[in-house]
Amino acid sequence: MKKVIAILSALCIIAGVFTGCSRVERLNFTDTSSDNKSNDGTQDIPVFTEKTISVSTPEYVKYSKTIEAESVDLKGKMKLSKKVKGYKGKGYVEGINKKETFSIKFSPKIKQYYNIALRVMSDKKVVNAVAVNGDEIKRFTSSGSGQFESISFDNVYIDKDSFTVSVVAYDGGIAVDNIKVEASDKISKLSFKFKKKPTLINKSSDNNTKKLYDKIIDNYGRKIFSGQYASVGTNDELELIYKTTGKYPAIRNGDMLAYTADSLDADETEQAIEWAKKGGIVSYMWHWSSPYDDNVYYADETSFDLSKAVTKKNIAQLSLEEIDKLHKSGKISSECVALVSDIDAVSKQLLRLKENDIPVLWRPLHDASRTSVGFWWGAKGFESYNWLWRLMYERMTNYFKLDNLIWVWSAQSRDWYVGDNYCDVISADIYDNGSKYSQIASFLSLCDISKNKPIALSECANAPDVSNMVRDRAMWSWFGVWSGNYIMNDDGSLSETYISKDRLIEVYNNDKVITLDNAWK
């Protein structure tokens, strides 16, 4: 049965940033704005001068300094204490209560990347933050063990000769023993050269798919493909970007949930075909609605149990009729049959793209490791997830002969990595309320998972500042900004909640970001 859905939106959390997905209703609107319209009512598309991004990465200069908390002038109810053993120096500072800030000044006189380590203690789990010169870097949760622990914030770019590192008390209840600042050389050592040029894991990939992957590899570390998620069955967000910036994104990101949820009808695949005819790149993820429910993909909302589907039977290349016979004979579960049925439904849509010679950046089973998100395909642990990933890969590749797929992994944890033989790209989903950060910390963590794959920013609330990405060498293969209210208001106008109009224009008009007009050049 063909299954369809309206659009999705996302709200995520990863180490202090937002990630995940929640529903919003499909947007129906008429553009009533008069901006950029000529007298006959047609849209005048703006033209902007392309900006050359010429920032450079600071050189690494060795620096390391630890300052004990008791050496700082204390304020409020803060006081020196020696009650808890294990401190360094002459004691530690306690009494840092809600809405208070404890600060230490450093003067390395070097503008570069630093690792900041707080040695802290709390009697219960509390959430506080670290800031540099008053700008919050990240919130952190102390363990509440009653013992001193080190909490690190790595590769923080600081462009001042001297700066103040602060512990900002949100919950309070935190004691500080010392703060260490050390120069980081990790970014200066970052390399985009592969020992051997990566090739697609499916050795039978068609020529267009090989061509796209080669373009991704050739541009890796040099340029970034722009991407935008579209409301299912529309290209509304992409058209809005065009009307605002004068450029279309290179990649249309879509969602295959439309074919595994009994809901509204949507011509999703048709939209992707039309996009490819324009010269655009097609990308798909899949909010896989539980095989037992309609439009439900959170584990706590469905009775579907992935672990019950796992089988040692080699079913990947069997017909659905043969698989059903195995079920009737008691050799596999009904859950297993339901999974294969949904995989087949989506495969038939991907076949339509293959028939039109369209390669697809294919990103299934995303965010599997995130307990904060709780998708059913990750709820039963890595073993079940890994079995499902490999089943899907083998069935789509060998049974349906889908040789137009570039497999993109984004389970978000190295412990959930499917291995270099089962994916072509590794990626992360990062939502942080629209900051300009390059997300270099996440980029580096993915580099540690595999040295042999290009790395993408598969979902985000907004595209990071391009100059920051270039400076930090966080040269993502592509970015994919989420749909709906992350870019567009309910009336179809531009939303500036996560990115300003001026910054969006800059993202699409510079020499480091690839847009539709040069997607295949």
C-alpha positions as a printed NumPy array, in Angstrom:
array([[  0.   ,   0.   ,   0.   ],
       [  1.334,   3.423,  -0.819],
       [  1.775,   5.385,   2.375],
       [  2.188,   9.138,   2.602],
       [  2.699,  11.909,   5.13 ],
       [  2.884,  15.65 ,   5.525],
       [  6.107,  17.44 ,   6.39 ],
       [  8.395,  16.979,   9.362],
       [ 10.364,  19.346,  11.476],
       [ 13.243,  18.601,  13.831],
       [ 14.372,  19.391,  17.349],
       [ 17.545,  17.646,  18.466],
       [ 19.876,  17.287,  21.452],
       [ 23.483,  16.157,  21.297],
       [ 25.935,  17.183,  23.978],
       [ 24.114,  20.427,  24.53 ],
       [ 22.773,  20.931,  21.011],
       [ 19.35 ,  20.026,  19.689],
       [ 18.713,  17.04 ,  17.456],
       [ 15.863,  14.693,  16.517],
       [ 12.511,  15.111,  14.844],
       [  8.987,  16.232,  15.567],
       [  5.964,  16.696,  13.352],
       [  4.537,  19.876,  11.926],
       [  1.593,  20.229,   9.621],
       [  2.002,  20.596,   5.885],
       [  2.37 ,  24.232,   4.895],
       [ -0.128,  25.682,   2.439],
       [  0.42 ,  29.322,   1.617],
       [  0.198,  32.071,  -0.929],
       [  3.072,  34.504,  -1.257],
       [  1.485,  37.857,  -0.441],
       [  4.704,  39.821,   0.023],
       [  5.354,  42.691,  -2.373],
       [  9.137,  42.596,  -1.933],
       [ 11.157,  42.06 ,  -5.124],
       [  8.076,  42.059,  -7.369],
       [  7.829,  43.913, -10.625],
       [  4.775,  45.85 , -11.723],
       [  3.301,  42.868, -13.562],
       [  3.378,  40.79 , -10.35 ],
       [  6.202,  38.477, -11.36 ],
       [  9.071,  37.823,  -8.985],
       [ 12.313,  39.711,  -9.601],
       [ 15.126,  37.403,  -8.583],
       [ 17.965,  39.263,  -6.831],
       [ 21.558,  39.049,  -8.009],
       [ 24.437,  39.366,  -5.551],
       [ 28.18 ,  39.657,  -6.012],
       [ 29.951,  36.475,  -5.02 ],
       [ 32.106,  36.917,  -1.94 ],
       [ 35.616,  35.483,  -1.804],
       [ 36.255,  33.751,   1.525],
       [ 39.932,  34.357,   2.26 ],
       [ 40.25 ,  33.649,   5.998],
       [ 43.033,  31.298,   7.057],
       [ 43.501,  28.803,   9.869],
       [ 45.653,  30.133,  12.743],
       [ 48.971,  28.408,  13.257],
       [ 49.445,  26.292,  16.37 ],
       [ 51.705,  27.773,  19.05 ],
       [ 52.415,  25.743,  22.168],
       [ 50.777,  27.078,  25.342],
       [ 49.606,  25.474,  28.576],
       [ 48.64 ,  27.012,  31.887],
       [ 46.682,  25.856,  34.926],
       [ 45.38 ,  28.411,  37.409],
       [ 44.132,  27.311,  40.808],
       [ 40.709,  28.627,  41.796],
       [ 41.87 ,  29.883,  45.199],
       [ 44.217,  32.398,  43.531],
       [ 41.247,  34.445,  42.304],
       [ 39.488,  37.206,  44.247],
       [ 36.185,  35.702,  45.416],
       [ 32.808,  37.394,  45.475],
       [ 29.357,  36.76 ,  46.887],
       [ 29.127,  33.591,  48.973],
       [ 32.094,  31.928,  47.247],
       [ 34.749,  30.744,  49.656],
       [ 37.895,  28.657,  49.885],
       [ 37.331,  25.125,  51.171],
       [ 39.399,  22.033,  51.962],
       [ 36.614,  19.716,  53.109],
       [ 36.705,  17.322,  50.141],
       [ 40.065,  15.693,  49.564],
       [ 41.604,  15.279,  46.13 ],
       [ 41.944,  18.97 ,  45.303],
       [ 45.101,  20.484,  43.812],
       [ 46.922,  23.467,  45.285],
       [ 45.74 ,  24.953,  48.576],
       [ 42.034,  24.176,  48.255],
       [ 39.044,  24.784,  46.031],
       [ 36.242,  27.329,  45.668],
       [ 32.695,  26.418,  46.705],
       [ 29.496,  28.406,  47.144],
       [ 29.037,  29.133,  43.442],
       [ 25.275,  29.489,  43.47 ],
       [ 22.598,  30.054,  40.837],
       [ 23.102,  33.071,  38.585],
       [ 26.672,  33.56 ,  39.829],
       [ 29.826,  33.455,  37.718],
       [ 33.288,  32.292,  38.706],
       [ 36.037,  33.58 ,  36.394],
       [ 39.768,  33.203,  35.775],
       [ 41.778,  35.365,  33.361],
       [ 44.409,  33.971,  30.979],
       [ 46.854,  36.019,  28.868],
       [ 48.597,  33.788,  26.318],
       [ 48.758,  36.651,  23.756],
       [ 48.155,  34.11 ,  20.983],
       [ 45.031,  33.934,  18.809],
       [ 44.419,  30.253,  18.142],
       [ 42.501,  27.122,  19.227],
       [ 42.459,  26.063,  22.858],
       [ 41.295,  23.162,  24.957],
       [ 39.676,  24.288,  28.202],
       [ 39.511,  21.86 ,  31.119],
       [ 37.508,  22.541,  34.288],
       [ 38.32 ,  20.544,  37.413],
       [ 35.021,  20.617,  39.294],
       [ 32.956,  18.783,  41.902],
       [ 29.27 ,  18.542,  42.793],
       [ 27.219,  16.47 ,  45.235],
       [ 24.445,  15.9  ,  42.687],
       [ 24.02 ,  16.175,  38.932],
       [ 23.776,  19.848,  38.043],
       [ 23.806,  21.753,  34.754],
       [ 26.094,  24.748,  34.415],
       [ 28.091,  26.306,  31.565],
       [ 31.524,  27.468,  30.483],
       [ 31.946,  30.882,  28.844],
       [ 34.822,  32.774,  27.256],
       [ 34.741,  36.566,  27.582],
       [ 31.096,  36.29 ,  28.59 ],
       [ 30.038,  34.255,  25.533],
       [ 28.679,  30.845,  26.491],
       [ 30.586,  27.997,  24.828],
       [ 28.684,  25.012,  26.107],
       [ 26.564,  23.749,  28.959],
       [ 27.74 ,  20.72 ,  30.884],
       [ 26.391,  18.298,  33.461],
       [ 28.644,  17.312,  36.348],
       [ 28.364,  13.718,  37.578],
       [ 27.292,  14.473,  41.161],
       [ 29.799,  11.938,  42.524],
       [ 31.071,  14.233,  45.255],
       [ 34.586,  13.796,  43.834],
       [ 36.637,  16.076,  41.605],
       [ 36.385,  15.426,  37.864],
       [ 37.738,  17.057,  34.711],
       [ 35.3  ,  18.362,  32.088],
       [ 36.879,  19.428,  28.807],
       [ 35.854,  21.722,  25.962],
       [ 38.173,  21.209,  23.016],
       [ 39.209,  23.281,  19.997],
       [ 37.681,  26.584,  21.084],
       [ 38.846,  29.406,  18.834],
       [ 39.792,  32.516,  20.817],
       [ 40.805,  35.635,  18.912],
       [ 41.94 ,  37.728,  21.892],
       [ 45.422,  38.139,  23.401],
       [ 43.859,  37.747,  26.842],
       [ 40.532,  36.238,  27.819],
       [ 38.43 ,  35.223,  30.765],
       [ 37.183,  31.67 ,  31.238],
       [ 34.06 ,  31.512,  33.399],
       [ 31.893,  28.898,  35.033],
       [ 28.35 ,  30.235,  34.676],
       [ 26.074,  28.822,  37.357],
       [ 22.648,  27.801,  36.087],
       [ 21.837,  25.133,  38.664],
       [ 24.749,  26.133,  40.884],
       [ 25.931,  23.572,  43.402],
       [ 29.326,  23.424,  41.707],
       [ 32.8  ,  23.738,  43.198],
       [ 35.883,  24.642,  41.135],
       [ 39.399,  23.373,  41.874],
       [ 41.216,  24.833,  38.86 ],
       [ 40.942,  25.724,  35.183],
       [ 43.495,  24.633,  32.587],
       [ 43.913,  26.248,  29.156],
       [ 46.08 ,  24.478,  26.59 ],
       [ 46.694,  25.21 ,  22.915],
       [ 45.229,  22.588,  20.553],
       [ 47.068,  21.34 ,  17.479],
       [ 44.282,  19.049,  16.246],
       [ 42.904,  21.458,  13.646],
       [ 46.343,  22.354,  12.316],
       [ 46.977,  18.624,  11.785],
       [ 43.623,  18.002,  10.086],
       [ 44.054,  16.513,   6.625],
       [ 41.51 ,  15.954,   3.858],
       [ 43.783,  13.669,   1.878],
       [ 42.843,  10.014,   1.733],
       [ 45.575,   7.37 ,   1.632],
       [ 43.566,   5.811,  -1.174],
       [ 40.782,   7.568,  -3.068],
       [ 37.447,   6.219,  -1.706],
       [ 35.209,   4.285,  -4.072],
       [ 31.556,   3.35 ,  -3.673],
       [ 30.834,   0.268,  -1.557],
       [ 28.51 ,  -1.025,  -4.276],
       [ 30.961,  -1.982,  -6.992],
       [ 28.065,  -2.173,  -9.472],
       [ 27.125,   1.501,  -9.024],
       [ 26.023,   3.172, -12.233],
       [ 28.043,   5.863, -13.966],
       [ 26.   ,   8.845, -12.754],
       [ 26.317,   7.666,  -9.154],
       [ 30.066,   7.204,  -9.538],
       [ 30.276,  10.672, -11.082],
       [ 28.445,  12.261,  -8.14 ],
       [ 30.577,  10.448,  -5.576],
       [ 33.755,  11.435,  -7.394],
       [ 32.609,  15.059,  -7.323],
       [ 32.01 ,  14.802,  -3.565],
       [ 35.467,  13.32 ,  -3.052],
       [ 37.188,  15.816,  -5.37 ],
       [ 35.622,  18.796,  -3.564],
       [ 36.16 ,  17.421,  -0.063],
       [ 38.119,  19.93 ,   2.001],
       [ 37.81 ,  22.596,  -0.713],
       [ 34.127,  23.349,  -1.208],
       [ 30.784,  22.575,   0.438],
       [ 27.579,  21.528,  -1.328],
       [ 24.544,  23.513,  -0.172],
       [ 21.452,  21.525,   0.782],
       [ 17.899,  22.212,   1.896],
       [ 15.131,  19.897,   3.132],
       [ 11.853,  20.334,   1.311],
       [  8.373,  19.932,   2.718],
       [  7.175,  16.565,   1.465],
       [  5.616,  16.829,  -1.975],
       [  6.84 ,  20.404,  -2.537],
       [  9.909,  22.45 ,  -3.346],
       [  8.672,  25.441,  -1.343],
       [ 11.794,  25.941,   0.76 ],
       [ 14.061,  25.725,  -2.271],
       [ 12.033,  28.309,  -4.177],
       [ 12.114,  30.612,  -1.147],
       [ 15.902,  30.393,  -0.994],
       [ 16.081,  31.218,  -4.698],
       [ 13.832,  34.264,  -4.296],
       [ 15.918,  35.435,  -1.322],
       [ 19.493,  34.711,  -2.409],
       [ 19.301,  34.441,  -6.194],
       [ 20.638,  30.876,  -5.957],
       [ 19.13 ,  27.428,  -5.524],
       [ 20.78 ,  24.908,  -3.209],
       [ 22.689,  22.138,  -4.948],
       [ 20.915,  19.373,  -2.996],
       [ 17.212,  18.782,  -2.477],
       [ 16.832,  16.75 ,   0.715],
       [ 13.632,  14.727,   0.931],
       [ 12.029,  12.165,   3.236],
       [ 10.679,   8.735,   2.25 ],
       [  8.235,   8.707,   5.166],
       [  5.633,   9.569,   2.557],
       [  5.637,   5.91 ,   1.493],
       [  5.458,   4.222,   4.901],
       [  2.713,   6.155,   6.674],
       [ -0.998,   6.102,   5.781],
       [ -1.693,   9.816,   5.689],
       [ -1.97 ,  12.542,   3.055],
       [ -1.076,  11.962,  -0.569],
       [  2.14 ,  13.588,  -1.765],
       [  3.988,  13.514,  -5.076],
       [  7.353,  13.294,  -3.346],
       [  9.283,  11.209,  -5.839],
       [  7.914,  13.319,  -8.681],
       [  9.32 ,  16.439,  -7.05 ],
       [ 12.745,  14.808,  -6.809],
       [ 12.625,  13.859, -10.491],
       [ 11.774,  17.442, -11.449],
       [ 14.627,  18.677,  -9.256],
       [ 17.092,  16.36 , -10.985],
       [ 15.908,  17.635, -14.377],
       [ 17.008,  21.12 , -13.217],
       [ 20.478,  19.739, -12.622],
       [ 20.043,  19.35 ,  -8.874],
       [ 21.316,  16.6  ,  -6.595],
       [ 18.74 ,  14.351,  -4.876],
       [ 19.08 ,  13.235,  -1.263],
       [ 16.682,  11.151,   0.831],
       [ 16.348,  10.198,   4.457],
       [ 13.594,   8.013,   5.895],
       [ 11.51 ,   8.668,   8.973],
       [ 10.389,   5.06 ,   8.962],
       [  6.907,   4.871,  10.375],
       [  6.591,   1.786,  12.569],
       [  5.389,  -1.167,  10.469],
       [  2.648,  -1.628,  13.091],
       [  1.462,   1.997,  13.219],
       [  0.651,   5.001,  11.056],
       [  3.034,   7.962,  11.215],
       [  4.739,   6.737,  14.397],
       [  8.507,   6.441,  14.576],
       [  9.255,   6.939,  18.289],
       [  9.865,   3.764,  20.287],
       [  7.664,   4.837,  23.192],
       [  4.685,   5.266,  20.859],
       [  4.717,   1.828,  19.231],
       [  4.626,  -1.803,  20.297],
       [  6.857,  -2.77 ,  17.376],
       [  9.974,  -4.559,  18.658],
       [ 12.898,  -4.654,  16.209],
       [ 14.697,  -7.389,  18.147],
       [ 11.815,  -9.768,  17.389],
       [ 12.436,  -9.269,  13.671],
       [ 16.093, -10.28 ,  13.774],
       [ 16.73 , -13.627,  12.112],
       [ 19.736, -15.681,  11.035],
       [ 17.837, -16.683,   7.897],
       [ 19.297, -15.199,   4.734],
       [ 16.177, -13.371,   3.557],
       [ 17.712, -10.366,   1.782],
       [ 17.26 , -11.779,  -1.731],
       [ 14.031, -13.705,  -1.247],
       [ 10.752, -12.552,  -2.733],
       [  8.098, -11.261,  -0.366],
       [  6.07 , -14.39 ,  -1.128],
       [  8.982, -16.624,  -0.1  ],
       [  9.468, -14.579,   3.061],
       [  5.783, -14.895,   3.889],
       [  6.051, -18.692,   3.552],
       [  8.897, -18.687,   6.076],
       [  6.647, -16.779,   8.443],
       [  3.742, -19.161,   7.994],
       [  6.062, -22.075,   8.767],
       [  7.183, -20.333,  11.96 ],
       [ 10.767, -19.743,  10.836],
       [ 10.627, -15.925,  10.981],
       [  8.409, -13.436,  12.836],
       [  5.608, -11.211,  11.626],
       [  7.868,  -8.268,  12.566],
       [ 10.433,  -9.503,  10.059],
       [  7.854,  -9.729,   7.266],
       [  6.566,  -6.231,   8.063],
       [ 10.08 ,  -4.766,   7.876],
       [ 10.806,  -6.295,   4.491],
       [  7.446,  -5.126,   3.171],
       [  8.29 ,  -1.512,   4.071],
       [ 11.808,  -1.783,   2.646],
       [ 10.263,  -3.008,  -0.592],
       [  7.796,  -0.115,  -0.689],
       [ 10.578,   2.441,  -0.425],
       [ 12.823,   0.497,  -2.812],
       [ 10.152,   0.786,  -5.498],
       [ 10.281,   4.573,  -5.179],
       [ 14.073,   4.561,  -5.363],
       [ 13.753,   2.369,  -8.465],
       [ 11.764,   5.153, -10.115],
       [ 14.746,   7.439,  -9.552],
       [ 17.093,   4.785, -10.92 ],
       [ 14.937,   4.473, -14.037],
       [ 15.436,   8.209, -14.54 ],
       [ 19.233,   7.87 , -14.129],
       [ 19.135,   9.827, -10.851],
       [ 21.739,   9.064,  -8.166],
       [ 20.57 ,   9.43 ,  -4.556],
       [ 22.369,  10.388,  -1.367],
       [ 20.552,   7.734,   0.722],
       [ 20.48 ,   8.221,   4.525],
       [ 18.282,   5.691,   6.357],
       [ 18.089,   4.776,  10.074],
       [ 19.376,   8.136,  11.284],
       [ 19.982,   9.079,  14.938],
       [ 19.782,   5.423,  16.   ],
       [ 22.057,   5.807,  19.022],
       [ 20.255,   8.83 ,  20.489],
       [ 18.359,   7.801,  23.621],
       [ 17.104,  11.394,  23.787],
       [ 15.427,  10.895,  20.395],
       [ 14.227,   7.337,  20.823],
       [ 13.49 ,   6.051,  17.318],
       [ 12.273,   2.449,  17.237],
       [ 15.104,   1.366,  14.927],
       [ 17.625,   2.251,  17.655],
       [ 15.647,   1.26 ,  20.737],
       [ 16.907,  -2.349,  20.875],
       [ 20.59 ,  -1.57 ,  20.656],
       [ 23.35 ,  -1.76 ,  18.101],
       [ 23.067,  -5.466,  17.286],
       [ 19.475,  -5.198,  16.046],
       [ 20.174,  -1.88 ,  14.306],
       [ 23.234,  -3.275,  12.542],
       [ 21.28 ,  -6.338,  11.376],
       [ 18.578,  -4.039,   9.943],
       [ 21.11 ,  -1.783,   8.196],
       [ 22.787,  -4.765,   6.528],
       [ 19.461,  -6.344,   5.583],
       [ 18.393,  -3.09 ,   3.946],
       [ 21.713,  -2.695,   2.15 ],
       [ 21.757,  -6.276,   0.838],
       [ 18.106,  -6.196,  -0.251],
       [ 18.272,  -2.818,  -1.971],
       [ 21.629,  -3.534,  -3.586],
       [ 21.348,  -7.186,  -4.585],
       [ 17.6  ,  -7.886,  -4.826],
       [ 16.343,  -4.583,  -6.235],
       [ 19.651,  -3.789,  -8.001],
       [ 19.58 ,  -0.206,  -6.786],
       [ 22.936,   0.825,  -8.147],
       [ 22.107,   4.529,  -7.847],
       [ 22.525,   4.864,  -4.07 ],
       [ 25.305,   6.556,  -2.114],
       [ 24.92 ,   5.215,   1.439],
       [ 25.108,   7.872,   4.16 ],
       [ 25.424,   6.833,   7.831],
       [ 24.327,   9.132,  10.677],
       [ 23.664,   6.996,  13.75 ],
       [ 25.676,   9.602,  15.738],
       [ 28.003,   7.336,  17.763],
       [ 31.181,   5.49 ,  16.86 ],
       [ 29.859,   2.516,  18.828],
       [ 27.059,   2.292,  16.236],
       [ 29.22 ,   2.563,  13.147],
       [ 28.247,   0.007,  10.497],
       [ 31.785,  -0.133,   9.119],
       [ 33.588,   1.173,   6.063],
       [ 32.221,  -1.681,   3.938],
       [ 28.609,  -0.614,   4.522],
       [ 28.565,   3.139,   3.987],
       [ 30.022,   5.745,   1.632],
       [ 29.657,   8.906,   3.735],
       [ 29.461,   9.513,   7.478],
       [ 27.484,  12.44 ,   8.822],
       [ 26.002,  14.213,  11.84 ],
       [ 22.699,  15.945,  12.643],
       [ 23.297,  19.114,  14.69 ],
       [ 20.708,  21.587,  15.959],
       [ 21.98 ,  24.422,  18.167],
       [ 19.448,  27.251,  17.844],
       [ 21.091,  28.885,  14.871],
       [ 24.636,  29.654,  15.995],
       [ 27.388,  30.599,  13.565],
       [ 29.701,  27.865,  14.886],
       [ 31.448,  25.696,  12.32 ],
       [ 30.613,  22.574,  14.42 ],
       [ 34.282,  21.592,  14.29 ],
       [ 34.001,  19.452,  17.441],
       [ 31.467,  17.175,  15.758],
       [ 33.487,  17.183,  12.542],
       [ 36.587,  16.006,  14.396],
       [ 34.646,  13.319,  16.257],
       [ 33.499,  11.895,  12.909],
       [ 37.084,  11.994,  11.643],
       [ 37.923,   9.689,  14.548],
       [ 35.241,   7.201,  13.438],
       [ 36.655,   6.72 ,   9.953],
       [ 39.658,   8.169,   8.14 ],
       [ 38.394,   6.768,   4.869],
       [ 35.073,   8.544,   4.284],
       [ 33.953,  12.096,   3.454],
       [ 31.979,  13.79 ,   6.228],
       [ 28.664,  15.66 ,   5.874],
       [ 26.442,  17.841,   8.057],
       [ 23.314,  15.885,   7.197],
       [ 20.83 ,  17.958,   9.221],
       [ 21.076,  21.36 ,  10.867],
       [ 18.904,  24.239,  11.998],
       [ 20.937,  26.602,   9.835],
       [ 24.065,  26.533,   7.739],
       [ 27.127,  27.449,   9.815],
       [ 28.947,  30.667,   9.   ],
       [ 31.06 ,  29.94 ,   5.922],
       [ 34.056,  31.949,   7.122],
       [ 34.037,  29.99 ,  10.39 ],
       [ 33.943,  26.683,   8.518],
       [ 36.891,  27.713,   6.37 ],
       [ 38.881,  29.095,   9.318],
       [ 38.212,  26.007,  11.474],
       [ 38.727,  23.621,   8.535],
       [ 35.279,  22.171,   9.204],
       [ 34.776,  21.619,   5.5  ],
       [ 31.638,  19.502,   5.518],
       [ 30.904,  17.721,   2.227],
       [ 27.452,  19.274,   2.391],
       [ 24.979,  20.791,   4.811],
       [ 21.241,  20.1  ,   4.947],
       [ 19.055,  22.743,   6.594],
       [ 15.796,  21.339,   7.964],
       [ 12.441,  22.236,   6.455],
       [  9.378,  24.165,   7.59 ],
       [  9.829,  26.791,  10.269],
       [ 13.599,  26.398,  10.297],
       [ 13.675,  28.442,   7.114],
       [ 10.076,  29.434,   6.324],
       [  7.223,  31.056,   8.233],
       [  3.699,  29.636,   8.062],
       [  2.786,  32.237,   5.425],
       [  5.692,  31.196,   3.215],
       [  7.93 ,  34.157,   3.999],
       [ 11.516,  33.8  ,   5.128],
       [ 11.972,  32.911,   8.788],
       [ 14.99 ,  34.573,  10.394],
       [ 14.693,  32.686,  13.686],
       [ 17.793,  30.596,  12.962],
       [ 19.59 ,  32.581,  10.279],
       [ 19.286,  36.194,   9.193],
       [ 18.442,  37.134,   5.636],
       [ 21.86 ,  38.76 ,   5.157],
       [ 23.708,  35.688,   6.399],
       [ 21.599,  33.378,   4.218],
       [ 22.495,  35.526,   1.2  ],
       [ 26.167,  35.242,   2.129],
       [ 25.913,  31.449,   2.516],
       [ 24.653,  31.153,  -1.062],
       [ 26.915,  33.762,  -2.666],
       [ 30.55 ,  32.901,  -2.032],
       [ 33.347,  30.915,  -3.631],
       [ 33.308,  28.038,  -1.118],
       [ 29.657,  26.883,  -1.318],
       [ 28.396,  24.927,  -4.33 ],
       [ 24.898,  25.841,  -5.514],
       [ 22.589,  24.435,  -8.204],
       [ 24.178,  26.399, -11.029],
       [ 27.514,  24.594, -10.562],
       [ 26.395,  21.361,  -8.872],
       [ 27.777,  19.132, -11.626],
       [ 30.59 ,  21.34 , -12.937]])
